Amino acid sequence: MPEPMLPGIPATASRFEPRPSDVFLASFPKSGTTWLKALAFATLNRVAHPRCSPDHPLRHRNPHECVDFLEMVFAGCADGDDDVFAELPSPRVLATHLPYPLLPTRIAAEGNPGKIVYVCRDPKDAFVSTWLFLLKSMAAMANGAHTAEYKIEEAFELFCDGRSGAGPQWRHVAGYWEASRRWPTKVLFLKYEEMLHDPVGNVRKLADFMGCPFSIEEEAARVVQDIAELCSIDALKNMEVNKSGSQKYFKNEAFFRKGVARDWSNHMTPAMAERLDKIVEEALQGTGLTF
Ligand code: A3P
């Protein structure tokens, strides 16, 4: 984990009070977190925030400002602070990049309050997306000053070694995959590529799992399609807030690039792809999870 996040892990474990209606969105970085935040937020809050309203929060705020990362917020709190999320009305939707074994025990496993939705992505695309994101962020932070180029070969060695944010990727996905197999009503496991293929079907699945299925009337009014459209990369990318706004560390536009599957083939050599596939295949052997 990035060093500034470390204090957030014990702080989340000791101070966060989960509720039965909580929804936790979990992911390895650059695997579709922003998209999942937008979809879950829009779906869960569709009565308070009708999807076509010009005041819809997603039209004025980046998805990361609508749904906080638990460990990041707690990492920024002083030692004596209480549960900073206690004031949020139910149902709350919160996110995490924490690997499954680092989730507070009060959240993980069946019988504990809340549900978990995990999104996973082909590790090659997650790797390329991470590398390009860091490249862009480093250039932005340098503010025009020259920085040594962060070469893909260098980033790739670290990734294969498991030395990436919340890494190794394959262990991250395996942890949540196993939890979803064990407790299917507690953990929903989504795949980014399947979401691209069928966004509407996946929004329905998400709503059913979160306990707020779409009614016959909502289906007839095409609410599901509208939510999928509101949260599509083209729609979000073109909102003013995502073109010009910024977060604590990153510009909002950095969270939206191509949003497609298999872009890795434009950046990685076949040998790199084969090597990463082999590492992941070996690590996931026997789990039933494939990419
Ligand atoms: P690419 O860099 O491959 O384009 P995260 O949200 O976990 O940081 O992941 C970022 C990746 O998700 C980026 O992938 C980004 O373009 C893509 N993405 C962001 N919003 C999306 C959306 N609404 N639909 C599909 N993909 C999206």
py3Dmol code that shows the C-alpha trace and the ligand (Angstrom):
import py3Dmol

protein = """\
ATOM      1  CA  MET A   1       0.000   0.000   0.000  1.00  0.00           C
ATOM      2  CA  PRO A   2       1.215   3.560  -0.567  1.00  0.00           C
ATOM      3  CA  GLU A   3       2.899   4.689   2.656  1.00  0.00           C
ATOM      4  CA  PRO A   4       0.544   7.628   3.367  1.00  0.00           C
ATOM      5  CA  MET A   5      -2.369   5.139   3.405  1.00  0.00           C
ATOM      6  CA  LEU A   6      -0.873   2.874   6.070  1.00  0.00           C
ATOM      7  CA  PRO A   7      -2.282   4.697   9.128  1.00  0.00           C
ATOM      8  CA  GLY A   8      -5.706   4.379   7.487  1.00  0.00           C
ATOM      9  CA  ILE A   9      -5.722   0.598   7.820  1.00  0.00           C
ATOM     10  CA  PRO A  10      -5.711   0.267  11.632  1.00  0.00           C
ATOM     11  CA  ALA A  11      -7.799   3.443  11.937  1.00  0.00           C
ATOM     12  CA  THR A  12     -10.529   1.966   9.697  1.00  0.00           C
ATOM     13  CA  ALA A  13     -10.421  -1.290  11.638  1.00  0.00           C
ATOM     14  CA  SER A  14     -10.772   0.338  15.039  1.00  0.00           C
ATOM     15  CA  ARG A  15     -13.060   3.302  14.339  1.00  0.00           C
ATOM     16  CA  PHE A  16     -15.367   2.482  11.452  1.00  0.00           C
ATOM     17  CA  GLU A  17     -18.815   1.256  12.536  1.00  0.00           C
ATOM     18  CA  PRO A  18     -20.374  -0.730   9.663  1.00  0.00           C
ATOM     19  CA  ARG A  19     -24.152  -0.831   9.188  1.00  0.00           C
ATOM     20  CA  PRO A  20     -26.214  -3.645   7.640  1.00  0.00           C
ATOM     21  CA  SER A  21     -27.245  -1.361   4.744  1.00  0.00           C
ATOM     22  CA  ASP A  22     -23.646  -0.394   3.843  1.00  0.00           C
ATOM     23  CA  VAL A  23     -22.291  -1.235   0.398  1.00  0.00           C
ATOM     24  CA  PHE A  24     -18.509  -1.492   0.055  1.00  0.00           C
ATOM     25  CA  LEU A  25     -16.992  -1.243  -3.428  1.00  0.00           C
ATOM     26  CA  ALA A  26     -13.663  -3.015  -3.589  1.00  0.00           C
ATOM     27  CA  SER A  27     -11.115  -3.104  -6.381  1.00  0.00           C
ATOM     28  CA  PHE A  28      -7.496  -3.316  -7.360  1.00  0.00           C
ATOM     29  CA  PRO A  29      -6.478   0.153  -8.656  1.00  0.00           C
ATOM     30  CA  LYS A  30      -7.216   0.936 -12.324  1.00  0.00           C
ATOM     31  CA  SER A  31      -9.739  -1.870 -12.636  1.00  0.00           C
ATOM     32  CA  GLY A  32     -12.957   0.118 -13.036  1.00  0.00           C
ATOM     33  CA  THR A  33     -13.316   1.693  -9.574  1.00  0.00           C
ATOM     34  CA  THR A  34     -14.490   5.079 -10.882  1.00  0.00           C
ATOM     35  CA  TRP A  35     -17.124   3.418 -13.054  1.00  0.00           C
ATOM     36  CA  LEU A  36     -18.351   1.142 -10.255  1.00  0.00           C
ATOM     37  CA  LYS A  37     -18.547   4.123  -7.861  1.00  0.00           C
ATOM     38  CA  ALA A  38     -20.686   6.035 -10.362  1.00  0.00           C
ATOM     39  CA  LEU A  39     -22.977   3.064 -11.086  1.00  0.00           C
ATOM     40  CA  ALA A  40     -23.486   2.050  -7.452  1.00  0.00           C
ATOM     41  CA  PHE A  41     -24.019   5.641  -6.311  1.00  0.00           C
ATOM     42  CA  ALA A  42     -26.527   6.412  -9.092  1.00  0.00           C
ATOM     43  CA  THR A  43     -28.378   3.118  -8.571  1.00  0.00           C
ATOM     44  CA  LEU A  44     -28.594   3.256  -4.784  1.00  0.00           C
ATOM     45  CA  ASN A  45     -29.608   6.941  -4.718  1.00  0.00           C
ATOM     46  CA  ARG A  46     -31.943   6.961  -7.715  1.00  0.00           C
ATOM     47  CA  VAL A  47     -34.952   8.150  -5.729  1.00  0.00           C
ATOM     48  CA  ALA A  48     -33.163  11.048  -4.034  1.00  0.00           C
ATOM     49  CA  HIS A  49     -31.245  11.861  -7.222  1.00  0.00           C
ATOM     50  CA  PRO A  50     -33.275  11.121 -10.370  1.00  0.00           C
ATOM     51  CA  ARG A  51     -30.870  10.157 -13.142  1.00  0.00           C
ATOM     52  CA  CYS A  52     -32.035  12.846 -15.622  1.00  0.00           C
ATOM     53  CA  SER A  53     -31.946  15.721 -13.137  1.00  0.00           C
ATOM     54  CA  PRO A  54     -29.532  18.510 -14.074  1.00  0.00           C
ATOM     55  CA  ASP A  55     -28.656  18.611 -10.350  1.00  0.00           C
ATOM     56  CA  HIS A  56     -27.575  14.974 -10.224  1.00  0.00           C
ATOM     57  CA  PRO A  57     -24.366  14.865  -8.110  1.00  0.00           C
ATOM     58  CA  LEU A  58     -22.532  12.957 -10.868  1.00  0.00           C
ATOM     59  CA  ARG A  59     -23.052  15.942 -13.163  1.00  0.00           C
ATOM     60  CA  HIS A  60     -21.249  18.231 -10.718  1.00  0.00           C
ATOM     61  CA  ARG A  61     -18.880  15.989  -8.819  1.00  0.00           C
ATOM     62  CA  ASN A  62     -16.329  13.392  -9.825  1.00  0.00           C
ATOM     63  CA  PRO A  63     -17.413   9.853  -8.769  1.00  0.00           C
ATOM     64  CA  HIS A  64     -14.524   9.856  -6.265  1.00  0.00           C
ATOM     65  CA  GLU A  65     -16.133  12.855  -4.567  1.00  0.00           C
ATOM     66  CA  CYS A  66     -19.459  11.005  -4.365  1.00  0.00           C
ATOM     67  CA  VAL A  67     -17.987   7.826  -2.879  1.00  0.00           C
ATOM     68  CA  ASP A  68     -15.004   7.986  -0.508  1.00  0.00           C
ATOM     69  CA  PHE A  69     -12.249   5.445  -0.014  1.00  0.00           C
ATOM     70  CA  LEU A  70     -12.475   4.269   3.600  1.00  0.00           C
ATOM     71  CA  GLU A  71      -8.763   3.874   4.271  1.00  0.00           C
ATOM     72  CA  MET A  72      -7.848   7.135   2.542  1.00  0.00           C
ATOM     73  CA  VAL A  73     -10.245   9.216   4.625  1.00  0.00           C
ATOM     74  CA  PHE A  74      -9.179   7.518   7.855  1.00  0.00           C
ATOM     75  CA  ALA A  75      -5.525   7.975   6.867  1.00  0.00           C
ATOM     76  CA  GLY A  76      -6.129  11.718   6.806  1.00  0.00           C
ATOM     77  CA  CYS A  77      -7.785  11.849  10.245  1.00  0.00           C
ATOM     78  CA  ALA A  78      -6.164  12.782  13.496  1.00  0.00           C
ATOM     79  CA  ASP A  79      -5.672   9.997  16.053  1.00  0.00           C
ATOM     80  CA  GLY A  80      -8.495  11.097  18.351  1.00  0.00           C
ATOM     81  CA  ASP A  81     -11.131  11.492  15.612  1.00  0.00           C
ATOM     82  CA  ASP A  82     -14.227   9.307  15.832  1.00  0.00           C
ATOM     83  CA  ASP A  83     -15.851   7.472  12.958  1.00  0.00           C
ATOM     84  CA  VAL A  84     -15.833  10.158  10.262  1.00  0.00           C
ATOM     85  CA  PHE A  85     -18.600   8.382   8.334  1.00  0.00           C
ATOM     86  CA  ALA A  86     -21.049   8.285  11.256  1.00  0.00           C
ATOM     87  CA  GLU A  87     -22.885  11.366   9.953  1.00  0.00           C
ATOM     88  CA  LEU A  88     -23.567   9.884   6.510  1.00  0.00           C
ATOM     89  CA  PRO A  89     -27.195   8.823   6.063  1.00  0.00           C
ATOM     90  CA  SER A  90     -28.003   5.188   5.217  1.00  0.00           C
ATOM     91  CA  PRO A  91     -27.632   3.500   2.848  1.00  0.00           C
ATOM     92  CA  ARG A  92     -23.963   4.420   2.575  1.00  0.00           C
ATOM     93  CA  VAL A  93     -21.737   3.452  -0.305  1.00  0.00           C
ATOM     94  CA  LEU A  94     -18.010   3.460   0.419  1.00  0.00           C
ATOM     95  CA  ALA A  95     -14.979   2.152  -1.414  1.00  0.00           C
ATOM     96  CA  THR A  96     -11.694   0.430  -0.683  1.00  0.00           C
ATOM     97  CA  HIS A  97      -8.555  -0.705  -2.453  1.00  0.00           C
ATOM     98  CA  LEU A  98      -7.571  -2.846   0.549  1.00  0.00           C
ATOM     99  CA  PRO A  99      -6.761  -6.480  -0.216  1.00  0.00           C
ATOM    100  CA  TYR A 100      -9.344  -8.822   1.318  1.00  0.00           C
ATOM    101  CA  PRO A 101      -7.153  -9.957   4.260  1.00  0.00           C
ATOM    102  CA  LEU A 102      -6.647  -6.301   5.268  1.00  0.00           C
ATOM    103  CA  LEU A 103     -10.364  -5.485   5.367  1.00  0.00           C
ATOM    104  CA  PRO A 104     -11.555  -4.805   8.899  1.00  0.00           C
ATOM    105  CA  THR A 105     -12.843  -8.091  10.299  1.00  0.00           C
ATOM    106  CA  ARG A 106     -16.054  -6.264  11.216  1.00  0.00           C
ATOM    107  CA  ILE A 107     -16.766  -5.931   7.482  1.00  0.00           C
ATOM    108  CA  ALA A 108     -15.306  -9.086   5.952  1.00  0.00           C
ATOM    109  CA  ALA A 109     -17.107 -12.434   6.009  1.00  0.00           C
ATOM    110  CA  GLU A 110     -20.745 -13.387   6.170  1.00  0.00           C
ATOM    111  CA  GLY A 111     -22.627 -12.431   9.292  1.00  0.00           C
ATOM    112  CA  ASN A 112     -20.985  -9.002   9.456  1.00  0.00           C
ATOM    113  CA  PRO A 113     -22.874  -5.865   8.434  1.00  0.00           C
ATOM    114  CA  GLY A 114     -22.817  -4.703   4.819  1.00  0.00           C
ATOM    115  CA  LYS A 115     -22.290  -6.101   1.360  1.00  0.00           C
ATOM    116  CA  ILE A 116     -19.188  -6.023  -0.813  1.00  0.00           C
ATOM    117  CA  VAL A 117     -19.056  -5.515  -4.581  1.00  0.00           C
ATOM    118  CA  TYR A 118     -15.729  -6.277  -6.211  1.00  0.00           C
ATOM    119  CA  VAL A 119     -14.704  -5.358  -9.744  1.00  0.00           C
ATOM    120  CA  CYS A 120     -11.800  -7.156 -11.362  1.00  0.00           C
ATOM    121  CA  ARG A 121     -10.063  -6.527 -14.677  1.00  0.00           C
ATOM    122  CA  ASP A 122      -7.628  -8.341 -16.922  1.00  0.00           C
ATOM    123  CA  PRO A 123      -4.320  -7.773 -15.097  1.00  0.00           C
ATOM    124  CA  LYS A 124      -2.605  -6.698 -18.334  1.00  0.00           C
ATOM    125  CA  ASP A 125      -5.083  -3.856 -18.799  1.00  0.00           C
ATOM    126  CA  ALA A 126      -4.911  -2.955 -15.093  1.00  0.00           C
ATOM    127  CA  PHE A 127      -1.115  -2.819 -15.412  1.00  0.00           C
ATOM    128  CA  VAL A 128      -1.089  -0.637 -18.553  1.00  0.00           C
ATOM    129  CA  SER A 129      -3.760   1.661 -17.134  1.00  0.00           C
ATOM    130  CA  THR A 130      -1.724   2.057 -13.899  1.00  0.00           C
ATOM    131  CA  TRP A 131       1.494   2.760 -15.757  1.00  0.00           C
ATOM    132  CA  LEU A 132      -0.097   5.409 -18.010  1.00  0.00           C
ATOM    133  CA  PHE A 133      -1.897   6.973 -15.029  1.00  0.00           C
ATOM    134  CA  LEU A 134       1.370   7.266 -13.085  1.00  0.00           C
ATOM    135  CA  LEU A 135       3.196   8.605 -16.131  1.00  0.00           C
ATOM    136  CA  LYS A 136       0.586  11.308 -16.584  1.00  0.00           C
ATOM    137  CA  SER A 137       0.382  12.125 -12.875  1.00  0.00           C
ATOM    138  CA  MET A 138       4.167  12.376 -12.556  1.00  0.00           C
ATOM    139  CA  ALA A 139       4.254  14.789 -15.492  1.00  0.00           C
ATOM    140  CA  ALA A 140       1.412  16.846 -13.965  1.00  0.00           C
ATOM    141  CA  MET A 141       3.130  16.981 -10.574  1.00  0.00           C
ATOM    142  CA  ALA A 142       6.397  18.082 -12.213  1.00  0.00           C
ATOM    143  CA  ASN A 143       4.391  20.988 -13.630  1.00  0.00           C
ATOM    144  CA  GLY A 144       6.271  21.261 -16.881  1.00  0.00           C
ATOM    145  CA  ALA A 145       9.686  20.438 -15.385  1.00  0.00           C
ATOM    146  CA  HIS A 146      11.531  17.583 -17.029  1.00  0.00           C
ATOM    147  CA  THR A 147      11.137  14.204 -15.312  1.00  0.00           C
ATOM    148  CA  ALA A 148      12.990  11.012 -16.103  1.00  0.00           C
ATOM    149  CA  GLU A 149      10.707   8.828 -18.183  1.00  0.00           C
ATOM    150  CA  TYR A 150       9.089   6.004 -16.237  1.00  0.00           C
ATOM    151  CA  LYS A 151       9.655   3.192 -18.710  1.00  0.00           C
ATOM    152  CA  ILE A 152       7.099   0.445 -19.193  1.00  0.00           C
ATOM    153  CA  GLU A 153       9.835  -2.182 -18.734  1.00  0.00           C
ATOM    154  CA  GLU A 154      10.647  -0.786 -15.277  1.00  0.00           C
ATOM    155  CA  ALA A 155       6.980  -0.596 -14.274  1.00  0.00           C
ATOM    156  CA  PHE A 156       6.412  -4.120 -15.574  1.00  0.00           C
ATOM    157  CA  GLU A 157       9.217  -5.651 -13.480  1.00  0.00           C
ATOM    158  CA  LEU A 158       7.743  -4.091 -10.343  1.00  0.00           C
ATOM    159  CA  PHE A 159       4.206  -5.219 -11.240  1.00  0.00           C
ATOM    160  CA  CYS A 160       5.323  -8.804 -11.901  1.00  0.00           C
ATOM    161  CA  ASP A 161       7.122  -8.695  -8.584  1.00  0.00           C
ATOM    162  CA  GLY A 162       3.841  -7.742  -6.889  1.00  0.00           C
ATOM    163  CA  ARG A 163       5.245  -4.320  -6.034  1.00  0.00           C
ATOM    164  CA  SER A 164       2.371  -2.094  -7.098  1.00  0.00           C
ATOM    165  CA  GLY A 165      -0.317  -0.253  -5.123  1.00  0.00           C
ATOM    166  CA  ALA A 166      -2.456  -2.857  -3.303  1.00  0.00           C
ATOM    167  CA  GLY A 167      -0.483  -5.520  -5.161  1.00  0.00           C
ATOM    168  CA  PRO A 168       0.092  -8.257  -6.150  1.00  0.00           C
ATOM    169  CA  GLN A 169      -2.949  -7.942  -8.439  1.00  0.00           C
ATOM    170  CA  TRP A 170      -3.555 -11.712  -8.620  1.00  0.00           C
ATOM    171  CA  ARG A 171      -3.637 -12.054  -4.852  1.00  0.00           C
ATOM    172  CA  HIS A 172      -6.028  -9.104  -4.601  1.00  0.00           C
ATOM    173  CA  VAL A 173      -8.539 -10.656  -7.024  1.00  0.00           C
ATOM    174  CA  ALA A 174      -8.113 -14.142  -5.562  1.00  0.00           C
ATOM    175  CA  GLY A 175      -8.981 -12.925  -2.058  1.00  0.00           C
ATOM    176  CA  TYR A 176     -12.294 -11.404  -3.130  1.00  0.00           C
ATOM    177  CA  TRP A 177     -13.020 -14.207  -5.606  1.00  0.00           C
ATOM    178  CA  GLU A 178     -12.748 -16.809  -2.885  1.00  0.00           C
ATOM    179  CA  ALA A 179     -14.917 -14.719  -0.550  1.00  0.00           C
ATOM    180  CA  SER A 180     -17.569 -14.351  -3.285  1.00  0.00           C
ATOM    181  CA  ARG A 181     -17.620 -18.112  -3.834  1.00  0.00           C
ATOM    182  CA  ARG A 182     -17.922 -18.763  -0.144  1.00  0.00           C
ATOM    183  CA  TRP A 183     -20.514 -16.070   0.651  1.00  0.00           C
ATOM    184  CA  PRO A 184     -22.335 -15.186  -2.602  1.00  0.00           C
ATOM    185  CA  THR A 185     -24.949 -13.090  -0.817  1.00  0.00           C
ATOM    186  CA  LYS A 186     -22.211 -11.089   0.930  1.00  0.00           C
ATOM    187  CA  VAL A 187     -19.731 -10.556  -1.927  1.00  0.00           C
ATOM    188  CA  LEU A 188     -20.592  -9.877  -5.580  1.00  0.00           C
ATOM    189  CA  PHE A 189     -17.736 -10.398  -8.024  1.00  0.00           C
ATOM    190  CA  LEU A 190     -17.985  -8.380 -11.256  1.00  0.00           C
ATOM    191  CA  LYS A 191     -15.682  -8.354 -14.261  1.00  0.00           C
ATOM    192  CA  TYR A 192     -14.859  -5.074 -16.027  1.00  0.00           C
ATOM    193  CA  GLU A 193     -14.896  -6.773 -19.436  1.00  0.00           C
ATOM    194  CA  GLU A 194     -18.364  -8.233 -18.813  1.00  0.00           C
ATOM    195  CA  MET A 195     -19.583  -4.819 -17.698  1.00  0.00           C
ATOM    196  CA  LEU A 196     -18.327  -3.329 -20.972  1.00  0.00           C
ATOM    197  CA  HIS A 197     -20.088  -6.083 -22.895  1.00  0.00           C
ATOM    198  CA  ASP A 198     -23.408  -5.699 -21.047  1.00  0.00           C
ATOM    199  CA  PRO A 199     -23.571  -2.535 -18.919  1.00  0.00           C
ATOM    200  CA  VAL A 200     -27.351  -2.660 -18.493  1.00  0.00           C
ATOM    201  CA  GLY A 201     -27.386  -6.312 -17.378  1.00  0.00           C
ATOM    202  CA  ASN A 202     -24.633  -5.570 -14.870  1.00  0.00           C
ATOM    203  CA  VAL A 203     -26.475  -2.543 -13.442  1.00  0.00           C
ATOM    204  CA  ARG A 204     -29.479  -4.827 -12.865  1.00  0.00           C
ATOM    205  CA  LYS A 205     -27.235  -7.388 -11.190  1.00  0.00           C
ATOM    206  CA  LEU A 206     -25.737  -4.663  -9.012  1.00  0.00           C
ATOM    207  CA  ALA A 207     -29.157  -3.321  -8.012  1.00  0.00           C
ATOM    208  CA  ASP A 208     -30.478  -6.820  -7.177  1.00  0.00           C
ATOM    209  CA  PHE A 209     -27.410  -7.532  -5.061  1.00  0.00           C
ATOM    210  CA  MET A 210     -27.541  -4.203  -3.219  1.00  0.00           C
ATOM    211  CA  GLY A 211     -31.147  -4.952  -2.312  1.00  0.00           C
ATOM    212  CA  CYS A 212     -32.752  -2.279  -4.512  1.00  0.00           C
ATOM    213  CA  PRO A 213     -33.932  -4.138  -7.650  1.00  0.00           C
ATOM    214  CA  PHE A 214     -35.543  -2.117 -10.426  1.00  0.00           C
ATOM    215  CA  SER A 215     -39.340  -2.238 -10.393  1.00  0.00           C
ATOM    216  CA  ILE A 216     -41.485  -3.046 -13.426  1.00  0.00           C
ATOM    217  CA  GLU A 217     -42.338   0.662 -13.651  1.00  0.00           C
ATOM    218  CA  GLU A 218     -38.657   1.631 -13.544  1.00  0.00           C
ATOM    219  CA  GLU A 219     -37.845  -0.935 -16.227  1.00  0.00           C
ATOM    220  CA  ALA A 220     -40.628   0.465 -18.403  1.00  0.00           C
ATOM    221  CA  ALA A 221     -39.275   3.976 -17.885  1.00  0.00           C
ATOM    222  CA  ARG A 222     -35.812   2.733 -18.955  1.00  0.00           C
ATOM    223  CA  VAL A 223     -34.222   3.851 -15.682  1.00  0.00           C
ATOM    224  CA  VAL A 224     -31.566   1.126 -15.967  1.00  0.00           C
ATOM    225  CA  GLN A 225     -30.490   2.235 -19.438  1.00  0.00           C
ATOM    226  CA  ASP A 226     -30.395   5.878 -18.312  1.00  0.00           C
ATOM    227  CA  ILE A 227     -28.171   5.048 -15.332  1.00  0.00           C
ATOM    228  CA  ALA A 228     -25.822   3.047 -17.571  1.00  0.00           C
ATOM    229  CA  GLU A 229     -25.718   5.998 -19.981  1.00  0.00           C
ATOM    230  CA  LEU A 230     -25.178   8.602 -17.226  1.00  0.00           C
ATOM    231  CA  CYS A 231     -22.208   6.560 -15.964  1.00  0.00           C
ATOM    232  CA  SER A 232     -20.714   5.702 -19.357  1.00  0.00           C
ATOM    233  CA  ILE A 233     -17.161   6.853 -19.901  1.00  0.00           C
ATOM    234  CA  ASP A 234     -18.191   9.219 -22.683  1.00  0.00           C
ATOM    235  CA  ALA A 235     -20.846  10.889 -20.559  1.00  0.00           C
ATOM    236  CA  LEU A 236     -18.621  11.252 -17.478  1.00  0.00           C
ATOM    237  CA  LYS A 237     -15.561  12.325 -19.452  1.00  0.00           C
ATOM    238  CA  ASN A 238     -17.496  15.162 -21.047  1.00  0.00           C
ATOM    239  CA  MET A 239     -18.854  16.640 -17.838  1.00  0.00           C
ATOM    240  CA  GLU A 240     -17.230  19.962 -17.040  1.00  0.00           C
ATOM    241  CA  VAL A 241     -16.215  18.824 -13.547  1.00  0.00           C
ATOM    242  CA  ASN A 242     -14.281  15.912 -15.037  1.00  0.00           C
ATOM    243  CA  LYS A 243     -12.652  18.035 -17.707  1.00  0.00           C
ATOM    244  CA  SER A 244     -11.374  20.763 -15.432  1.00  0.00           C
ATOM    245  CA  GLY A 245     -11.659  19.723 -11.760  1.00  0.00           C
ATOM    246  CA  SER A 246      -9.072  18.022  -9.618  1.00  0.00           C
ATOM    247  CA  GLN A 247      -8.732  15.870  -6.516  1.00  0.00           C
ATOM    248  CA  LYS A 248      -6.208  16.101  -3.701  1.00  0.00           C
ATOM    249  CA  TYR A 249      -3.528  14.358  -5.756  1.00  0.00           C
ATOM    250  CA  PHE A 250      -4.898  13.966  -9.293  1.00  0.00           C
ATOM    251  CA  LYS A 251      -6.783  15.839 -11.986  1.00  0.00           C
ATOM    252  CA  ASN A 252     -10.298  14.466 -12.535  1.00  0.00           C
ATOM    253  CA  GLU A 253      -9.655  13.879 -16.221  1.00  0.00           C
ATOM    254  CA  ALA A 254      -6.909  11.386 -15.327  1.00  0.00           C
ATOM    255  CA  PHE A 255      -9.557   8.866 -14.232  1.00  0.00           C
ATOM    256  CA  PHE A 256     -11.029   8.606 -17.720  1.00  0.00           C
ATOM    257  CA  ARG A 257      -8.830   7.395 -20.544  1.00  0.00           C
ATOM    258  CA  LYS A 258     -10.025   4.883 -23.138  1.00  0.00           C
ATOM    259  CA  GLY A 259     -12.165   2.551 -21.043  1.00  0.00           C
ATOM    260  CA  VAL A 260     -11.831  -0.448 -23.344  1.00  0.00           C
ATOM    261  CA  ALA A 261     -10.651  -4.060 -23.066  1.00  0.00           C
ATOM    262  CA  ARG A 262      -7.323  -5.294 -24.457  1.00  0.00           C
ATOM    263  CA  ASP A 263      -5.647  -1.903 -24.836  1.00  0.00           C
ATOM    264  CA  TRP A 264      -2.649  -3.670 -23.303  1.00  0.00           C
ATOM    265  CA  SER A 265      -1.816  -4.995 -26.779  1.00  0.00           C
ATOM    266  CA  ASN A 266      -0.918  -1.433 -27.851  1.00  0.00           C
ATOM    267  CA  HIS A 267       1.706  -1.126 -25.123  1.00  0.00           C
ATOM    268  CA  MET A 268       2.991  -4.542 -24.021  1.00  0.00           C
ATOM    269  CA  THR A 269       5.060  -6.918 -26.113  1.00  0.00           C
ATOM    270  CA  PRO A 270       3.701 -10.456 -26.656  1.00  0.00           C
ATOM    271  CA  ALA A 271       6.545 -11.699 -24.416  1.00  0.00           C
ATOM    272  CA  MET A 272       5.466  -9.395 -21.574  1.00  0.00           C
ATOM    273  CA  ALA A 273       1.845 -10.501 -21.938  1.00  0.00           C
ATOM    274  CA  GLU A 274       2.844 -14.161 -21.887  1.00  0.00           C
ATOM    275  CA  ARG A 275       4.969 -13.659 -18.782  1.00  0.00           C
ATOM    276  CA  LEU A 276       2.242 -11.880 -16.830  1.00  0.00           C
ATOM    277  CA  ASP A 277      -0.417 -14.363 -17.984  1.00  0.00           C
ATOM    278  CA  LYS A 278       1.770 -17.200 -16.713  1.00  0.00           C
ATOM    279  CA  ILE A 279       2.312 -15.598 -13.303  1.00  0.00           C
ATOM    280  CA  VAL A 280      -1.428 -14.997 -12.912  1.00  0.00           C
ATOM    281  CA  GLU A 281      -2.454 -18.408 -14.230  1.00  0.00           C
ATOM    282  CA  GLU A 282      -0.123 -20.157 -11.802  1.00  0.00           C
ATOM    283  CA  ALA A 283      -1.294 -18.044  -8.886  1.00  0.00           C
ATOM    284  CA  LEU A 284      -4.978 -18.662  -9.663  1.00  0.00           C
ATOM    285  CA  GLN A 285      -4.648 -22.360 -10.400  1.00  0.00           C
ATOM    286  CA  GLY A 286      -7.448 -24.327  -8.789  1.00  0.00           C
ATOM    287  CA  THR A 287      -9.524 -21.252  -7.904  1.00  0.00           C
ATOM    288  CA  GLY A 288     -11.799 -21.489 -10.970  1.00  0.00           C
ATOM    289  CA  LEU A 289     -11.071 -17.836 -11.843  1.00  0.00           C
ATOM    290  CA  THR A 290      -9.682 -17.084 -15.298  1.00  0.00           C
ATOM    291  CA  PHE A 291      -9.242 -13.953 -17.388  1.00  0.00           C
TER     292      PHE A 291
END
"""
ligand_1 = """\
27
A3P
P -7.988 2.784 -19.115
O -6.792 3.497 -18.562
O -7.651 1.427 -19.628
O -8.730 3.574 -20.126
P -10.071 3.096 -11.932
O -11.370 3.772 -12.000
O -10.070 1.852 -11.083
O -8.982 4.053 -11.570
O -9.774 2.543 -13.387
C -9.495 3.432 -14.433
C -9.821 2.731 -15.727
O -11.238 2.673 -15.890
C -9.292 3.523 -16.921
O -9.002 2.550 -17.919
C -10.484 4.387 -17.284
O -10.455 4.889 -18.588
C -11.615 3.387 -17.056
N -12.920 4.033 -16.815
C -13.185 5.148 -16.077
N -14.486 5.425 -16.104
C -15.078 4.480 -16.863
C -16.424 4.251 -17.277
N -17.404 5.060 -16.924
N -16.669 3.191 -18.070
C -15.673 2.351 -18.438
N -14.380 2.534 -18.089
C -14.072 3.578 -17.301
"""
view = py3Dmol.view(width=600, height=400)
view.addModel(protein, "pdb")
view.setStyle({"model": 0}, {"cartoon": {"style": "trace"}})
view.addModel(ligand_1, "xyz")
view.setStyle({"model": 1}, {"stick": {}})
view.zoomTo()
view.show()
